Amino acid sequence: MLKTKMTEMFGINHPIMLAGMNWITEPKLVAAVCNAGGLGILAVARYNPKETRACIRQIREMTDRPFGINQILIGPGAKENIAVAIEEKVPVINYSLGKPWFINDVHAYGGKVVGTIAIARHAARAVELGCDAIVVTGHEAAAHGAAATSMVLIPIVASMVNVPIIAAGGFYDGRGLAAALALGAHGISMGTRFMLVKESPVHDNFKRLCLEATEQDTLYDNVFDGMDGRVLKTKAAVKMTRRGFPVIEAFKGALLVKKLLNLSYGKFIASAFAMMTAEEGHPLWVLARQAVGNMRHLKAIQEGDTEEGILFAGQCCGGISDVPTVQEVVDRVVAEAEETIAKLQGLKI
Ligand SMILES: Cc1cc2nc3c(=O)[nH]c(=O)nc-3n(C[C@H](O)[C@H](O)[C@H](O)COP(=O)(O)O)c2cc1C
């Protein structure tokens, strides 16, 4: 058993977190990770508040272990979803892309707040604001890593902060977990690895494409959802890097987001305006690309459309060659990390 500051803080058996993944980390996958001894995280950006509450309650029916939610703070509906999570006293609130306003409210019921960062100075800021732990995302990651790789970023952040560090970006096996601990982290968060498990809702067509991909087969660009991010190198993704701004698609995507979040036209326009004018807000073209990214992710994950769909995926696709259960992944990663650490302890010094 690997006990670290991360397992102690969250009351879990293994220093392994399910990375919040919009469209993917649904209650079944979250509960499976919790029941396997890790920390399951429900991504709620796609849900309206009613759905968020229902998902939180579903998780509680499937597990009595600690779990969390992940919310992208710049998205529409973020305030409402966070309010629901606080009302439901969710043990861990993990946020990304924005500034948290709710830390005291979470601490008031004994919950923990975990900030996700990809730039070292943002880690220091998150801790100053009162975060209990941080997820540190390297360039290798699916979706929104920044310029620095995990290898460089983790030790830098480890020298800056005293809270538990959860390393994300490129981690898919026990050697990675052992390496993250050596670099100064207290556990790992895995996205791509947990996307490729039996309990994951990702369409089989895209699971197969990820398994076939090498470590070279991802693209990092800002065309996929307006922010620098990494997707699987599919035909649709390559085409997106070559074409101009997709005006009509952006309009369709915006209508889809409005429908999914059950917003009136008034509320939809007001939340877009709030997203543009917020301290860490984004211009309209970024929001429009986000809408397109959402639509194309749905095409990939739910319809398995390999011509039009895109999927955030990490470089570690190249090291993943099977679709096991969550329990098998967790057991394997823990056993391999222990074996790796034992091997290193045997080195002559
Ligand atoms: C399909 C997909 C959706 C994602 N959605 C979110 C999200 O909603 N919020 C978030 O903070 N990160 C999101 N991420 C990023 C992951 O939380 C995590 O940082 C990343 O997967 C870690 O890198 P790895 O894939 O190499 O393990 C997403 C990743 C994927 C693959």
The ligand as a Gaussian input file, in Angstrom:
#p B3LYP/6-31G(d) Opt

LIG

0 1
 C      -12.231000      13.832000     -23.136000
 C      -11.595000      14.652000     -22.069000
 C      -12.334000      15.615000     -21.411000
 C      -11.738000      16.413000     -20.432000
 N      -12.502000      17.307000     -19.761000
 C      -11.973000      17.998000     -18.724000
 C      -12.808000      18.813000     -17.909000
 O      -14.013000      18.863000     -18.068000
 N      -12.215000      19.495000     -16.893000
 C      -10.852000      19.414000     -16.651000
 O      -10.374000      20.051000     -15.712000
 N      -10.055000      18.642000     -17.408000
 C      -10.583000      17.924000     -18.422000
 N       -9.785000      17.061000     -19.143000
 C       -8.331000      16.939000     -18.799000
 C       -8.109000      15.843000     -17.750000
 O       -8.749000      16.212000     -16.548000
 C       -6.619000      15.591000     -17.430000
 O       -5.985000      16.809000     -17.133000
 C       -5.841000      14.912000     -18.526000
 O       -6.577000      13.875000     -19.124000
 C       -4.562000      14.338000     -17.908000
 O       -3.681000      13.882000     -18.873000
 P       -3.613000      12.341000     -19.383000
 O       -4.761000      12.220000     -20.346000
 O       -2.282000      12.241000     -19.995000
 O       -3.827000      11.437000     -18.203000
 C      -10.366000      16.238000     -20.121000
 C       -9.629000      15.234000     -20.761000
 C      -10.233000      14.432000     -21.694000
 C       -9.448000      13.308000     -22.318000

